[in-house]
Amino acid sequence: MQALVTSFSWKVIGTLTAIGLASVLAGSLPNKNFSQSERIRLTHREKEKRVDVTIDGKPFTAYLYPESIKKPVLFPLRAASGTPITRGFPLEPRPGERVDHPHHVGLWFNYGDVNGLDFWNNSDSIKSEERQKYGTIRHRRVNKLTNGNEQGTLEVTMEWVTPEGKALLREDTRFVFRGGTSRTVDRFTTLTALDQEVSFKDNKEGLIGLRVARQLEQPADKPDLFTDASGKITPVPVLNNEGVSGLYRSSEGLEGDKVWGTRAKWTSLSGQIGSESITVAIFDHPQNVGYPTYWHARGYGLFAANGLGQKAMSGGKEELDFKLAAGKSVTFRHRVVIRSGRGPTVPEMDAEAGKFAGLK
């Protein structure tokens, strides 16, 4: 673990520390402009390369786009109580956390094999001589911010670029933030191939990913090794399981580790953070390619939905190798719900999936 931590340069650590400090400050300062007519407010802080999202004057999340983390992310995500449900490492490390997979930051969207480039595993821990294998997603502009009583929206444009800086894809994404006693993020992601065909070769590393707090991991009784698309092996050690209580459940009735590599229209992860019961759920959409999605849901805290990596997930029984012709677009729709208190029932989850399916 120490090697993973020290693989970051002091420059990067300084950048990440600055991000973490900005996050803490954003969470501690009252929103003086808060009004009941705009419960959900978005504030663009261009110098800090972030857009802060507050609900009822309390911090919910932030859209971060510093170049050091290789793709824009939402970090942290919080329950309505203010409890962070995402892992702190590498931006805001907490005692007792795992320090594996430094590319697992908050909530993100990318893929492990795009025209042969790995966008999923890229981070500043990649050695300079290997960086030609990795792609980067660059924030280009904030197009629109909308505050509101029922929801707030953020519309942004990004580009998926090669190590040489050539853009393969334009990404136009709309985030919709809602919150009362629970918190919801809808992510509508439109990818447009630019001047050449773009191939998404079957790969298990995708597509929308969330790295959860230590307490929401599933208890583990042995260490494990995980291999990314480029063959790099990452050890995931067993830590103290005290307070670790997560459990996956899917719409197909599967639980725990059985969820990985199976299709479902939704999957939830429930556990305790301190005395608070929390459920985090991700919903697929019927219009998404590969619906119902395969789940790349790992007990150590990676919670991801991947409708494109069918060969890896099905053990070779299926194969997609999705392609996007030059000038063509595809849209992916996902919903993330964070609920405190009593865990949702299956009928409640199905009802939520039905509501989301009605959105275009």
Secondary structure, 3 states (H helix, E strand, C coil): CHHHHHCCCHHHHHHHHHHHHHHHHHHHCCCCCCECCECEEEEEEHHHCEEEEEECCEEEEEEECCHHHCCCEECCCECCCCCECECCCCCCCCCCCCCCCCCCCCEEEEECCECCEECCCCCCCCCHHHHHHECEEEEEEEEEEECECCCEEEEEEEEEECCCCCEEEEEEEEEEEEECCEEEEEEEEEEEECCCCEEECCCCCEEEEEEECHHHCCCCCCCEEEECCCCCEEEECCCCCCCCCCEEEECCCCEHHHHCCCECCEEEEEEEECCEEEEEEEECCCCCCCCCCEEEECCCCEEEEECCCHHHHHCCCCCCCEEECCCCEEEEEEEEEEEECCCCCHHHHHHHHHHHHCCC
